[in-house]
Amino acid sequence: MVNSAGIMLITGTRKGIGRYLVEHYVKKGNRVIGCSRQPTDLKLDGYEHFCLDVADEPRVKEVFFEIRKKYGHLDVLINNAGIASMNHILLTPVSTVTSIFNTNVIGTFIFCREAAKIMKKTGGRIVNFSTAATPLRLEGEAIYAASKAAVVSLTEILARELADFKITVNAVGPSPLKTDLTRGVPQDKMDRLINRQAIRRFAEFRDVSNVIDFFLKPESDFITGQIVYLGGITGS
Amino acid sequence: MSKKGGEVTDIRLRVQQLIYEAIDDLQEAGKERIEKTPETVLLGRSSAFDSLKLVNLIVAVEQRVEEEFGFAISAIANEKAMSEKSSPLRSVSTLAEFIAGIISEQRHG
């Protein structure tokens, strides 16, 4: 991308960080397409919204077909949609595992694949979402962390598979943000978690958009396959 | 021939034409031309397509088919696609037949 206005697709935009990213990139002059399972009340010039489940392959393909017909190209994909469920493994039903992997892994995969088909002519940028829970090996988040470990592998390998098409693939791994995903976590657990960071504070939405801005800079065309964690957490 | 059978044949011929157009797009200046016949081999040792070129061909065909028929089709490259023995990517004609089947199935539910 993306010196000036580009066409961007962001998943999971009804609330939280996804909604913030829509506002952030519309403000920068981009045309932003978003999606979520439920309708949105977000109305902005330069923004359009689709209702879909990111793991619903036929529906996702329909939306990409619409994007290709309407715009002919796509500059950026941000795979923000994600769900978490915090529970001890002994109390985790398979239905939870299926649901988390459907959204976090299969959804990310389908969007990467379909976006790359459009981007391959002109190049593009894909940004996925990992989490600090993966390198921190957080107890109680085995399935969520495992799903995001899969996103890390996907990111690293797609970076290689898509490099010939001038598509970069990177990921941001936020440390705890105050969102719906962390709302149910007890305060003492959040405090212990934040104490494992080098910089001990909650992440802000702007910390996340700052990393994504870096991935999208025209000068970042040599940056791919990278996972950037916030707050001084390091991957391994 | 049944009405549906006739329709599939028409679609197959049109898809075959779209595959030829996609091959034209992939032809590189100065390189040996890739032959365009129903028997042209797409997958395997005797194919003129290396793996990246084959990926490009499949995506180009998928996009042309979607534009021509006006709806998104399910992925062409499924589990069967990369097996040389039974793959729909064996040749232009097998690919055209496979895609025509997908289109007909999606049209008629």
Chai-1 contact restraints between the chains, C-beta under 6 A:
chainA,res_idxA,chainB,res_idxB,connection_type,confidence,min_distance_angstrom,max_distance_angstrom,comment,restraint_id
A,K61,B,A72,contact,1.0,0.0,6.0,A-B,restraint_1
A,E62,B,A72,contact,1.0,0.0,6.0,A-B,restraint_2
A,F65,B,E66,contact,1.0,0.0,6.0,A-B,restraint_3
A,F65,B,A72,contact,1.0,0.0,6.0,A-B,restraint_4
A,K117,B,V59,contact,1.0,0.0,6.0,A-B,restraint_5
